[in-house]
């Protein structure tokens, strides 16, 4: 009886939970589905005091003690925020005080301040155990200013000049090309990393870039190459996707969107129009890296603070945009605590894990939505409406429609989306603040509080689920009947015993 009792009790709940949630089932994971957390090892987290050889936290130009163990210790922190990949700035052995990793001394060693190659392998292993992909910087163009090759007579033709006080590698030299490609392949084989970041590829020789790209991708399937060209020229940037670089840091996007989001009451008109225009220029816009700042830029927080704005709301709106438009969002460490920085080493502040969690929770929510709804990573992009400081757009993918609304005004506002732009007799279910908007004769009337955003999914109108109600009545009716029959049988048995 006990077994039958619980079986009958559970049937309605099983029927309820079998109702589909509305999100399209995620297909095989692609790079465009990723969201990347970018950190500088030295400034992130000190997990091993034994490798603090030259640490001086009071000197912004010196090592601060961050290391591989520190990253390992915080992988769950990164994972829990919804990130699916972690990008470590340069980790190769560097010259003294090369905390930033730009002064390469040895391509086959890790920086001793960060830890050993074995510790880095463990980092990659632990990341993969958490389903996190790992990228690292690979410097193609320069070595450190005092590199030993400079004093070796048989390597004088390994260099072609100077740039930013760093020796430029001569990539037309077959020996240099071979060395760099062999080193890149070695790191893939040795550590099982998933991608490289190639800085300032406009300096690189084009035929070498093609050769390098082909070689590393032959080494590991689905290996991702992320590059940067700081010219802010969309057409120049687009060219690199044709020679093997999968995606690039979208500097033009950052340049256009930072002024919009750094201040409240700035118009959002043309925000989506500009994005769609940029998308037409790239071979694969979904593999471009969307960001607002990085280790070589003034932090976006600084822009907000300079304009006497609270950085929290500024970041929330900007991140909503990055996470819900085509491209891979790249978030620089410290964004989640609104870390300040006026550029250069001033933007390389120490991470602080003992801060307010509000922005962290918001990023976590965006990460959850991006993972749950393929329309946010693979969908088309269409503007639905705009009115100065408010914009609404949709993403569609295989029958799933998400709608994003952003209000950059200091006042609460509403905007009406006509029924013909969405389906009639549906409803928009808010995924951030649980808002619910049903279609009407006017259309869909969206109301947003000041400096807020919402991500909706288009779904059938909610109401009484008649089939579910009927099933519940039948099940509980059968259960009551069953109990009644048992009671009658027991009563009859007791009467016979007398």
PyMOL commands that set and color helices and strands:
alter all, ss='L'
color gray80, all
select helices_A, chain A and resi 2-17+31-33+41-44+49-51+68-73+75-80+117-129+148-151+153-158+174-191+201-203+206-219+234-243+251-261+271-279+285-287+300-306+311-324+335-337+344-347+358-372+375-378+419-421+466-497
alter helices_A, ss='H'
color red, helices_A
select strands_A, chain A and resi 36-39+85-88+92-94+104-110+133-137+159-163+166-169+195-198+224-227+247-248+289-290+328-332+380-387+390-397+400-407+413-417+426-430+436-438+444-448+452-460
alter strands_A, ss='S'
color yellow, strands_A
deselect
rebuild
show_as cartoon
